[in-house]
Amino acid sequence: MRHAIFVLCAVLAFPLPSAAQDGQAPTPQATPRPASKGETKSEEPPQWKTGMMTNVHVELTISDQTGSGTPDRKTVSMIVSNGAWGKIRTSAEAFQKSTASKIVPVGLNVDARPFVSDGLIRLELTIVYSPMMLTSTNDSAQTRPTELNQSLTVALQSGKPLVVSQAADPVSDRKIGVEVKATILK
C-alpha cells in the first residue's frame, strides 16, 4: 500500500505535457540557431529596434453642421505606437422626440494606425459616427440620423491638420467634416 501511494505521488509531482495527455504527440521545441559569421543575433522583432519605437499623437475632429448654424464639434485623441492600432469606442442611447422609437443609439468609433517614415506619417483611419439628429424637419421621412462610416489612408506632415473628408447628408442640408492631425512624439 505504501508503495502505491509513493508511485501516485511521483506521478502527480511530474505531470505529463498537455499534448501527451490528449493523445497527441508533443510538438518539438525549436532550438535557436547560432548566428553565422558576420551575422548579429537579434532577439527583438524588427519593429521594436531603436528608431522604430515612436509614438504618434492622433487627434481627430468631427464637425457636424446643419444649414448655416454653428457646427457641433467632437474631438477624439489617442497616442499610438508606430505600426500599431489604436481603437476608441464610445456609445450611448439617447432620447429623441422626433423618432418613432424615441430612443436612438449614438456612437463614435475611431481606429487609427500610424506608420512613421522620414518624418512623415501614413495614417490608416476608420471612423463610424452615429449622431443624433441636430434638428427635426416635419416634412422629412428620415426617422434616424445619417451615420458616417469611412475608412481611408492619408499621408500627413507631423503637427499639421488636414481636412480628410466632407460628407453630405443624403436627406437634409447637414454636412459632416473630418479633420486629422498626427504629431510624432519625441
PyMOL CGO cylinders between C-alpha atoms (Angstrom):
from pymol import cmd
from pymol.cgo import CYLINDER

trace = [
    CYLINDER, 0.00, 0.00, 0.00, 2.81, 2.39, 0.90, 0.3, 1, 1, 1, 1, 1, 1,
    CYLINDER, 2.81, 2.39, 0.90, 4.45, 1.63, -2.46, 0.3, 1, 1, 1, 1, 1, 1,
    CYLINDER, 4.45, 1.63, -2.46, 1.22, 2.52, -4.38, 0.3, 1, 1, 1, 1, 1, 1,
    CYLINDER, 1.22, 2.52, -4.38, 0.96, 5.89, -2.57, 0.3, 1, 1, 1, 1, 1, 1,
    CYLINDER, 0.96, 5.89, -2.57, 4.62, 6.65, -3.38, 0.3, 1, 1, 1, 1, 1, 1,
    CYLINDER, 4.62, 6.65, -3.38, 4.03, 5.88, -7.11, 0.3, 1, 1, 1, 1, 1, 1,
    CYLINDER, 4.03, 5.88, -7.11, 0.88, 8.02, -7.12, 0.3, 1, 1, 1, 1, 1, 1,
    CYLINDER, 0.88, 8.02, -7.12, 2.75, 10.96, -5.53, 0.3, 1, 1, 1, 1, 1, 1,
    CYLINDER, 2.75, 10.96, -5.53, 5.57, 10.60, -8.06, 0.3, 1, 1, 1, 1, 1, 1,
    CYLINDER, 5.57, 10.60, -8.06, 3.11, 10.68, -10.99, 0.3, 1, 1, 1, 1, 1, 1,
    CYLINDER, 3.11, 10.68, -10.99, 1.33, 13.76, -9.62, 0.3, 1, 1, 1, 1, 1, 1,
    CYLINDER, 1.33, 13.76, -9.62, 4.62, 15.55, -8.98, 0.3, 1, 1, 1, 1, 1, 1,
    CYLINDER, 4.62, 15.55, -8.98, 5.71, 15.14, -12.63, 0.3, 1, 1, 1, 1, 1, 1,
    CYLINDER, 5.71, 15.14, -12.63, 2.63, 15.72, -14.83, 0.3, 1, 1, 1, 1, 1, 1,
    CYLINDER, 2.63, 15.72, -14.83, 2.74, 14.82, -18.50, 0.3, 1, 1, 1, 1, 1, 1,
    CYLINDER, 2.74, 14.82, -18.50, 2.66, 17.60, -21.11, 0.3, 1, 1, 1, 1, 1, 1,
    CYLINDER, 2.66, 17.60, -21.11, -0.88, 18.52, -22.14, 0.3, 1, 1, 1, 1, 1, 1,
    CYLINDER, -0.88, 18.52, -22.14, -0.41, 17.32, -25.74, 0.3, 1, 1, 1, 1, 1, 1,
    CYLINDER, -0.41, 17.32, -25.74, 0.60, 13.86, -24.47, 0.3, 1, 1, 1, 1, 1, 1,
    CYLINDER, 0.60, 13.86, -24.47, -2.44, 13.78, -22.18, 0.3, 1, 1, 1, 1, 1, 1,
    CYLINDER, -2.44, 13.78, -22.18, -4.71, 14.46, -25.18, 0.3, 1, 1, 1, 1, 1, 1,
    CYLINDER, -4.71, 14.46, -25.18, -3.20, 11.52, -27.05, 0.3, 1, 1, 1, 1, 1, 1,
    CYLINDER, -3.20, 11.52, -27.05, -1.26, 13.80, -29.40, 0.3, 1, 1, 1, 1, 1, 1,
    CYLINDER, -1.26, 13.80, -29.40, 2.45, 13.72, -29.94, 0.3, 1, 1, 1, 1, 1, 1,
    CYLINDER, 2.45, 13.72, -29.94, 4.20, 16.60, -28.22, 0.3, 1, 1, 1, 1, 1, 1,
    CYLINDER, 4.20, 16.60, -28.22, 5.44, 19.34, -30.54, 0.3, 1, 1, 1, 1, 1, 1,
    CYLINDER, 5.44, 19.34, -30.54, 9.22, 19.58, -30.72, 0.3, 1, 1, 1, 1, 1, 1,
    CYLINDER, 9.22, 19.58, -30.72, 10.66, 22.81, -29.41, 0.3, 1, 1, 1, 1, 1, 1,
    CYLINDER, 10.66, 22.81, -29.41, 12.72, 24.83, -31.88, 0.3, 1, 1, 1, 1, 1, 1,
    CYLINDER, 12.72, 24.83, -31.88, 16.31, 25.24, -30.86, 0.3, 1, 1, 1, 1, 1, 1,
    CYLINDER, 16.31, 25.24, -30.86, 17.86, 28.62, -31.52, 0.3, 1, 1, 1, 1, 1, 1,
    CYLINDER, 17.86, 28.62, -31.52, 20.25, 28.67, -34.46, 0.3, 1, 1, 1, 1, 1, 1,
    CYLINDER, 20.25, 28.67, -34.46, 23.65, 30.16, -33.63, 0.3, 1, 1, 1, 1, 1, 1,
    CYLINDER, 23.65, 30.16, -33.63, 24.48, 33.34, -35.52, 0.3, 1, 1, 1, 1, 1, 1,
    CYLINDER, 24.48, 33.34, -35.52, 26.57, 32.84, -38.67, 0.3, 1, 1, 1, 1, 1, 1,
    CYLINDER, 26.57, 32.84, -38.67, 29.87, 34.59, -39.14, 0.3, 1, 1, 1, 1, 1, 1,
    CYLINDER, 29.87, 34.59, -39.14, 29.22, 38.30, -39.72, 0.3, 1, 1, 1, 1, 1, 1,
    CYLINDER, 29.22, 38.30, -39.72, 25.57, 37.97, -38.64, 0.3, 1, 1, 1, 1, 1, 1,
    CYLINDER, 25.57, 37.97, -38.64, 24.35, 39.59, -35.44, 0.3, 1, 1, 1, 1, 1, 1,
    CYLINDER, 24.35, 39.59, -35.44, 21.84, 37.81, -33.30, 0.3, 1, 1, 1, 1, 1, 1,
    CYLINDER, 21.84, 37.81, -33.30, 18.69, 39.89, -32.63, 0.3, 1, 1, 1, 1, 1, 1,
    CYLINDER, 18.69, 39.89, -32.63, 16.02, 38.64, -30.23, 0.3, 1, 1, 1, 1, 1, 1,
    CYLINDER, 16.02, 38.64, -30.23, 13.57, 41.52, -30.70, 0.3, 1, 1, 1, 1, 1, 1,
    CYLINDER, 13.57, 41.52, -30.70, 11.14, 41.89, -33.61, 0.3, 1, 1, 1, 1, 1, 1,
    CYLINDER, 11.14, 41.89, -33.61, 12.22, 44.39, -36.30, 0.3, 1, 1, 1, 1, 1, 1,
    CYLINDER, 12.22, 44.39, -36.30, 9.52, 46.96, -35.42, 0.3, 1, 1, 1, 1, 1, 1,
    CYLINDER, 9.52, 46.96, -35.42, 10.97, 47.27, -31.91, 0.3, 1, 1, 1, 1, 1, 1,
    CYLINDER, 10.97, 47.27, -31.91, 14.50, 48.15, -32.94, 0.3, 1, 1, 1, 1, 1, 1,
    CYLINDER, 14.50, 48.15, -32.94, 15.96, 51.51, -31.96, 0.3, 1, 1, 1, 1, 1, 1,
    CYLINDER, 15.96, 51.51, -31.96, 14.48, 54.32, -34.02, 0.3, 1, 1, 1, 1, 1, 1,
    CYLINDER, 14.48, 54.32, -34.02, 11.28, 52.40, -34.70, 0.3, 1, 1, 1, 1, 1, 1,
    CYLINDER, 11.28, 52.40, -34.70, 9.86, 52.87, -31.18, 0.3, 1, 1, 1, 1, 1, 1,
    CYLINDER, 9.86, 52.87, -31.18, 7.96, 56.06, -31.90, 0.3, 1, 1, 1, 1, 1, 1,
    CYLINDER, 7.96, 56.06, -31.90, 4.63, 57.22, -30.51, 0.3, 1, 1, 1, 1, 1, 1,
    CYLINDER, 4.63, 57.22, -30.51, 2.23, 59.32, -32.55, 0.3, 1, 1, 1, 1, 1, 1,
    CYLINDER, 2.23, 59.32, -32.55, -0.44, 61.61, -31.09, 0.3, 1, 1, 1, 1, 1, 1,
    CYLINDER, -0.44, 61.61, -31.09, -3.53, 61.34, -33.33, 0.3, 1, 1, 1, 1, 1, 1,
    CYLINDER, -3.53, 61.34, -33.33, -6.25, 63.97, -32.96, 0.3, 1, 1, 1, 1, 1, 1,
    CYLINDER, -6.25, 63.97, -32.96, -9.45, 63.77, -34.96, 0.3, 1, 1, 1, 1, 1, 1,
    CYLINDER, -9.45, 63.77, -34.96, -12.14, 66.47, -35.01, 0.3, 1, 1, 1, 1, 1, 1,
    CYLINDER, -12.14, 66.47, -35.01, -15.60, 65.86, -36.46, 0.3, 1, 1, 1, 1, 1, 1,
    CYLINDER, -15.60, 65.86, -36.46, -17.69, 68.93, -37.27, 0.3, 1, 1, 1, 1, 1, 1,
    CYLINDER, -17.69, 68.93, -37.27, -21.40, 68.31, -37.73, 0.3, 1, 1, 1, 1, 1, 1,
    CYLINDER, -21.40, 68.31, -37.73, -23.41, 71.22, -39.16, 0.3, 1, 1, 1, 1, 1, 1,
    CYLINDER, -23.41, 71.22, -39.16, -26.94, 71.70, -40.44, 0.3, 1, 1, 1, 1, 1, 1,
    CYLINDER, -26.94, 71.70, -40.44, -27.53, 74.66, -42.74, 0.3, 1, 1, 1, 1, 1, 1,
    CYLINDER, -27.53, 74.66, -42.74, -25.69, 77.80, -41.72, 0.3, 1, 1, 1, 1, 1, 1,
    CYLINDER, -25.69, 77.80, -41.72, -25.88, 77.01, -37.99, 0.3, 1, 1, 1, 1, 1, 1,
    CYLINDER, -25.88, 77.01, -37.99, -22.89, 76.69, -35.70, 0.3, 1, 1, 1, 1, 1, 1,
    CYLINDER, -22.89, 76.69, -35.70, -21.26, 73.29, -36.19, 0.3, 1, 1, 1, 1, 1, 1,
    CYLINDER, -21.26, 73.29, -36.19, -21.13, 70.81, -33.32, 0.3, 1, 1, 1, 1, 1, 1,
    CYLINDER, -21.13, 70.81, -33.32, -17.58, 69.53, -32.81, 0.3, 1, 1, 1, 1, 1, 1,
    CYLINDER, -17.58, 69.53, -32.81, -16.46, 66.18, -31.42, 0.3, 1, 1, 1, 1, 1, 1,
    CYLINDER, -16.46, 66.18, -31.42, -12.77, 65.53, -30.76, 0.3, 1, 1, 1, 1, 1, 1,
    CYLINDER, -12.77, 65.53, -30.76, -11.08, 62.17, -30.28, 0.3, 1, 1, 1, 1, 1, 1,
    CYLINDER, -11.08, 62.17, -30.28, -7.44, 61.96, -29.26, 0.3, 1, 1, 1, 1, 1, 1,
    CYLINDER, -7.44, 61.96, -29.26, -5.13, 58.99, -28.76, 0.3, 1, 1, 1, 1, 1, 1,
    CYLINDER, -5.13, 58.99, -28.76, -1.45, 58.13, -28.57, 0.3, 1, 1, 1, 1, 1, 1,
    CYLINDER, -1.45, 58.13, -28.57, -0.48, 55.14, -30.72, 0.3, 1, 1, 1, 1, 1, 1,
    CYLINDER, -0.48, 55.14, -30.72, 2.84, 53.42, -31.31, 0.3, 1, 1, 1, 1, 1, 1,
    CYLINDER, 2.84, 53.42, -31.31, 4.30, 53.35, -34.81, 0.3, 1, 1, 1, 1, 1, 1,
    CYLINDER, 4.30, 53.35, -34.81, 2.66, 50.50, -36.76, 0.3, 1, 1, 1, 1, 1, 1,
    CYLINDER, 2.66, 50.50, -36.76, 0.17, 49.61, -34.00, 0.3, 1, 1, 1, 1, 1, 1,
    CYLINDER, 0.17, 49.61, -34.00, -3.61, 50.05, -33.86, 0.3, 1, 1, 1, 1, 1, 1,
    CYLINDER, -3.61, 50.05, -33.86, -5.35, 52.49, -31.55, 0.3, 1, 1, 1, 1, 1, 1,
    CYLINDER, -5.35, 52.49, -31.55, -9.09, 51.96, -31.11, 0.3, 1, 1, 1, 1, 1, 1,
    CYLINDER, -9.09, 51.96, -31.11, -11.64, 54.07, -29.26, 0.3, 1, 1, 1, 1, 1, 1,
    CYLINDER, -11.64, 54.07, -29.26, -15.29, 53.07, -28.81, 0.3, 1, 1, 1, 1, 1, 1,
    CYLINDER, -15.29, 53.07, -28.81, -17.96, 55.34, -27.34, 0.3, 1, 1, 1, 1, 1, 1,
    CYLINDER, -17.96, 55.34, -27.34, -21.69, 54.67, -27.42, 0.3, 1, 1, 1, 1, 1, 1,
    CYLINDER, -21.69, 54.67, -27.42, -24.93, 55.57, -25.70, 0.3, 1, 1, 1, 1, 1, 1,
    CYLINDER, -24.93, 55.57, -25.70, -28.68, 55.58, -26.14, 0.3, 1, 1, 1, 1, 1, 1,
    CYLINDER, -28.68, 55.58, -26.14, -30.31, 58.99, -26.40, 0.3, 1, 1, 1, 1, 1, 1,
    CYLINDER, -30.31, 58.99, -26.40, -33.92, 60.17, -26.18, 0.3, 1, 1, 1, 1, 1, 1,
    CYLINDER, -33.92, 60.17, -26.18, -35.10, 61.92, -29.32, 0.3, 1, 1, 1, 1, 1, 1,
    CYLINDER, -35.10, 61.92, -29.32, -38.72, 63.06, -29.67, 0.3, 1, 1, 1, 1, 1, 1,
    CYLINDER, -38.72, 63.06, -29.67, -38.68, 63.15, -33.47, 0.3, 1, 1, 1, 1, 1, 1,
    CYLINDER, -38.68, 63.15, -33.47, -38.02, 59.40, -33.90, 0.3, 1, 1, 1, 1, 1, 1,
    CYLINDER, -38.02, 59.40, -33.90, -40.64, 56.67, -33.87, 0.3, 1, 1, 1, 1, 1, 1,
    CYLINDER, -40.64, 56.67, -33.87, -38.92, 54.66, -31.13, 0.3, 1, 1, 1, 1, 1, 1,
    CYLINDER, -38.92, 54.66, -31.13, -37.86, 57.77, -29.15, 0.3, 1, 1, 1, 1, 1, 1,
    CYLINDER, -37.86, 57.77, -29.15, -34.60, 56.04, -28.15, 0.3, 1, 1, 1, 1, 1, 1,
    CYLINDER, -34.60, 56.04, -28.15, -31.76, 56.14, -30.69, 0.3, 1, 1, 1, 1, 1, 1,
    CYLINDER, -31.76, 56.14, -30.69, -28.32, 54.57, -30.43, 0.3, 1, 1, 1, 1, 1, 1,
    CYLINDER, -28.32, 54.57, -30.43, -25.47, 57.07, -30.81, 0.3, 1, 1, 1, 1, 1, 1,
    CYLINDER, -25.47, 57.07, -30.81, -21.78, 56.36, -31.06, 0.3, 1, 1, 1, 1, 1, 1,
    CYLINDER, -21.78, 56.36, -31.06, -18.35, 57.43, -32.17, 0.3, 1, 1, 1, 1, 1, 1,
    CYLINDER, -18.35, 57.43, -32.17, -15.76, 54.78, -33.02, 0.3, 1, 1, 1, 1, 1, 1,
    CYLINDER, -15.76, 54.78, -33.02, -12.27, 55.56, -34.30, 0.3, 1, 1, 1, 1, 1, 1,
    CYLINDER, -12.27, 55.56, -34.30, -9.49, 53.15, -35.35, 0.3, 1, 1, 1, 1, 1, 1,
    CYLINDER, -9.49, 53.15, -35.35, -6.10, 54.61, -36.26, 0.3, 1, 1, 1, 1, 1, 1,
    CYLINDER, -6.10, 54.61, -36.26, -2.77, 53.06, -37.24, 0.3, 1, 1, 1, 1, 1, 1,
    CYLINDER, -2.77, 53.06, -37.24, 0.18, 55.37, -37.99, 0.3, 1, 1, 1, 1, 1, 1,
    CYLINDER, 0.18, 55.37, -37.99, 3.34, 54.46, -39.88, 0.3, 1, 1, 1, 1, 1, 1,
    CYLINDER, 3.34, 54.46, -39.88, 6.29, 56.86, -39.46, 0.3, 1, 1, 1, 1, 1, 1,
    CYLINDER, 6.29, 56.86, -39.46, 8.88, 57.17, -42.22, 0.3, 1, 1, 1, 1, 1, 1,
    CYLINDER, 8.88, 57.17, -42.22, 11.34, 60.02, -42.84, 0.3, 1, 1, 1, 1, 1, 1,
    CYLINDER, 11.34, 60.02, -42.84, 9.37, 62.40, -40.60, 0.3, 1, 1, 1, 1, 1, 1,
    CYLINDER, 9.37, 62.40, -40.60, 6.10, 61.81, -42.46, 0.3, 1, 1, 1, 1, 1, 1,
    CYLINDER, 6.10, 61.81, -42.46, 3.10, 59.83, -41.21, 0.3, 1, 1, 1, 1, 1, 1,
    CYLINDER, 3.10, 59.83, -41.21, 0.95, 57.46, -43.21, 0.3, 1, 1, 1, 1, 1, 1,
    CYLINDER, 0.95, 57.46, -43.21, -2.27, 57.04, -41.22, 0.3, 1, 1, 1, 1, 1, 1,
    CYLINDER, -2.27, 57.04, -41.22, -4.83, 54.29, -41.70, 0.3, 1, 1, 1, 1, 1, 1,
    CYLINDER, -4.83, 54.29, -41.70, -8.11, 55.56, -40.28, 0.3, 1, 1, 1, 1, 1, 1,
    CYLINDER, -8.11, 55.56, -40.28, -11.61, 54.15, -39.81, 0.3, 1, 1, 1, 1, 1, 1,
    CYLINDER, -11.61, 54.15, -39.81, -14.46, 56.26, -38.40, 0.3, 1, 1, 1, 1, 1, 1,
    CYLINDER, -14.46, 56.26, -38.40, -18.03, 55.29, -37.52, 0.3, 1, 1, 1, 1, 1, 1,
    CYLINDER, -18.03, 55.29, -37.52, -20.05, 58.27, -36.30, 0.3, 1, 1, 1, 1, 1, 1,
    CYLINDER, -20.05, 58.27, -36.30, -23.71, 57.74, -35.38, 0.3, 1, 1, 1, 1, 1, 1,
    CYLINDER, -23.71, 57.74, -35.38, -25.01, 61.08, -34.03, 0.3, 1, 1, 1, 1, 1, 1,
    CYLINDER, -25.01, 61.08, -34.03, -28.43, 62.33, -33.00, 0.3, 1, 1, 1, 1, 1, 1,
    CYLINDER, -28.43, 62.33, -33.00, -30.31, 64.48, -35.47, 0.3, 1, 1, 1, 1, 1, 1,
    CYLINDER, -30.31, 64.48, -35.47, -29.43, 68.09, -34.84, 0.3, 1, 1, 1, 1, 1, 1,
    CYLINDER, -29.43, 68.09, -34.84, -32.81, 69.40, -35.95, 0.3, 1, 1, 1, 1, 1, 1,
    CYLINDER, -32.81, 69.40, -35.95, -36.04, 67.80, -36.99, 0.3, 1, 1, 1, 1, 1, 1,
    CYLINDER, -36.04, 67.80, -36.99, -37.93, 68.73, -40.10, 0.3, 1, 1, 1, 1, 1, 1,
    CYLINDER, -37.93, 68.73, -40.10, -41.59, 67.76, -40.10, 0.3, 1, 1, 1, 1, 1, 1,
    CYLINDER, -41.59, 67.76, -40.10, -41.70, 67.26, -43.88, 0.3, 1, 1, 1, 1, 1, 1,
    CYLINDER, -41.70, 67.26, -43.88, -38.82, 64.73, -43.86, 0.3, 1, 1, 1, 1, 1, 1,
    CYLINDER, -38.82, 64.73, -43.86, -39.35, 60.97, -43.85, 0.3, 1, 1, 1, 1, 1, 1,
    CYLINDER, -39.35, 60.97, -43.85, -35.99, 60.47, -42.15, 0.3, 1, 1, 1, 1, 1, 1,
    CYLINDER, -35.99, 60.47, -42.15, -36.50, 58.51, -38.93, 0.3, 1, 1, 1, 1, 1, 1,
    CYLINDER, -36.50, 58.51, -38.93, -32.93, 58.31, -37.71, 0.3, 1, 1, 1, 1, 1, 1,
    CYLINDER, -32.93, 58.31, -37.71, -29.83, 60.44, -38.22, 0.3, 1, 1, 1, 1, 1, 1,
    CYLINDER, -29.83, 60.44, -38.22, -27.41, 59.79, -41.03, 0.3, 1, 1, 1, 1, 1, 1,
    CYLINDER, -27.41, 59.79, -41.03, -24.39, 57.73, -40.00, 0.3, 1, 1, 1, 1, 1, 1,
    CYLINDER, -24.39, 57.73, -40.00, -20.87, 58.43, -41.24, 0.3, 1, 1, 1, 1, 1, 1,
    CYLINDER, -20.87, 58.43, -41.24, -18.83, 55.29, -41.89, 0.3, 1, 1, 1, 1, 1, 1,
    CYLINDER, -18.83, 55.29, -41.89, -15.48, 55.69, -43.65, 0.3, 1, 1, 1, 1, 1, 1,
    CYLINDER, -15.48, 55.69, -43.65, -12.06, 54.10, -43.98, 0.3, 1, 1, 1, 1, 1, 1,
    CYLINDER, -12.06, 54.10, -43.98, -9.13, 55.87, -45.56, 0.3, 1, 1, 1, 1, 1, 1,
    CYLINDER, -9.13, 55.87, -45.56, -5.36, 56.09, -45.64, 0.3, 1, 1, 1, 1, 1, 1,
    CYLINDER, -5.36, 56.09, -45.64, -3.74, 59.53, -45.73, 0.3, 1, 1, 1, 1, 1, 1,
    CYLINDER, -3.74, 59.53, -45.73, -0.22, 60.96, -45.71, 0.3, 1, 1, 1, 1, 1, 1,
    CYLINDER, -0.22, 60.96, -45.71, 0.31, 63.66, -43.08, 0.3, 1, 1, 1, 1, 1, 1,
    CYLINDER, 0.31, 63.66, -43.08, 3.05, 66.04, -42.03, 0.3, 1, 1, 1, 1, 1, 1,
    CYLINDER, 3.05, 66.04, -42.03, 3.72, 65.90, -38.30, 0.3, 1, 1, 1, 1, 1, 1,
    CYLINDER, 3.72, 65.90, -38.30, 1.69, 68.50, -36.40, 0.3, 1, 1, 1, 1, 1, 1,
    CYLINDER, 1.69, 68.50, -36.40, -0.21, 69.86, -39.42, 0.3, 1, 1, 1, 1, 1, 1,
    CYLINDER, -0.21, 69.86, -39.42, -4.02, 69.40, -39.51, 0.3, 1, 1, 1, 1, 1, 1,
    CYLINDER, -4.02, 69.40, -39.51, -5.66, 68.19, -42.70, 0.3, 1, 1, 1, 1, 1, 1,
    CYLINDER, -5.66, 68.19, -42.70, -9.36, 68.02, -43.64, 0.3, 1, 1, 1, 1, 1, 1,
    CYLINDER, -9.36, 68.02, -43.64, -9.60, 64.41, -44.85, 0.3, 1, 1, 1, 1, 1, 1,
    CYLINDER, -9.60, 64.41, -44.85, -13.31, 64.21, -45.65, 0.3, 1, 1, 1, 1, 1, 1,
    CYLINDER, -13.31, 64.21, -45.65, -16.50, 66.21, -46.04, 0.3, 1, 1, 1, 1, 1, 1,
    CYLINDER, -16.50, 66.21, -46.04, -19.75, 64.28, -46.34, 0.3, 1, 1, 1, 1, 1, 1,
    CYLINDER, -19.75, 64.28, -46.34, -23.25, 65.47, -47.19, 0.3, 1, 1, 1, 1, 1, 1,
    CYLINDER, -23.25, 65.47, -47.19, -26.40, 64.06, -45.60, 0.3, 1, 1, 1, 1, 1, 1,
    CYLINDER, -26.40, 64.06, -45.60, -28.47, 62.44, -48.38, 0.3, 1, 1, 1, 1, 1, 1,
    CYLINDER, -28.47, 62.44, -48.38, -31.75, 63.77, -46.93, 0.3, 1, 1, 1, 1, 1, 1,
    CYLINDER, -31.75, 63.77, -46.93, -31.04, 67.19, -45.41, 0.3, 1, 1, 1, 1, 1, 1,
    CYLINDER, -31.04, 67.19, -45.41, -28.57, 70.06, -45.70, 0.3, 1, 1, 1, 1, 1, 1,
    CYLINDER, -28.57, 70.06, -45.70, -26.41, 68.54, -42.97, 0.3, 1, 1, 1, 1, 1, 1,
    CYLINDER, -26.41, 68.54, -42.97, -22.62, 68.38, -43.53, 0.3, 1, 1, 1, 1, 1, 1,
    CYLINDER, -22.62, 68.38, -43.53, -20.08, 66.28, -41.64, 0.3, 1, 1, 1, 1, 1, 1,
    CYLINDER, -20.08, 66.28, -41.64, -16.37, 67.16, -41.92, 0.3, 1, 1, 1, 1, 1, 1,
    CYLINDER, -16.37, 67.16, -41.92, -13.38, 65.28, -40.52, 0.3, 1, 1, 1, 1, 1, 1,
    CYLINDER, -13.38, 65.28, -40.52, -10.03, 66.91, -39.74, 0.3, 1, 1, 1, 1, 1, 1,
    CYLINDER, -10.03, 66.91, -39.74, -7.00, 64.89, -38.60, 0.3, 1, 1, 1, 1, 1, 1,
    CYLINDER, -7.00, 64.89, -38.60, -3.71, 65.96, -37.05, 0.3, 1, 1, 1, 1, 1, 1,
    CYLINDER, -3.71, 65.96, -37.05, -0.94, 63.47, -36.27, 0.3, 1, 1, 1, 1, 1, 1,
    CYLINDER, -0.94, 63.47, -36.27, 2.15, 64.52, -34.37, 0.3, 1, 1, 1, 1, 1, 1,
    CYLINDER, 2.15, 64.52, -34.37, 5.29, 62.44, -33.92, 0.3, 1, 1, 1, 1, 1, 1,
    CYLINDER, 5.29, 62.44, -33.92, 6.24, 62.46, -30.22, 0.3, 1, 1, 1, 1, 1, 1,
    CYLINDER, 6.24, 62.46, -30.22, 9.93, 62.69, -29.37, 0.3, 1, 1, 1, 1, 1, 1,
]
cmd.load_cgo(trace, "trace")
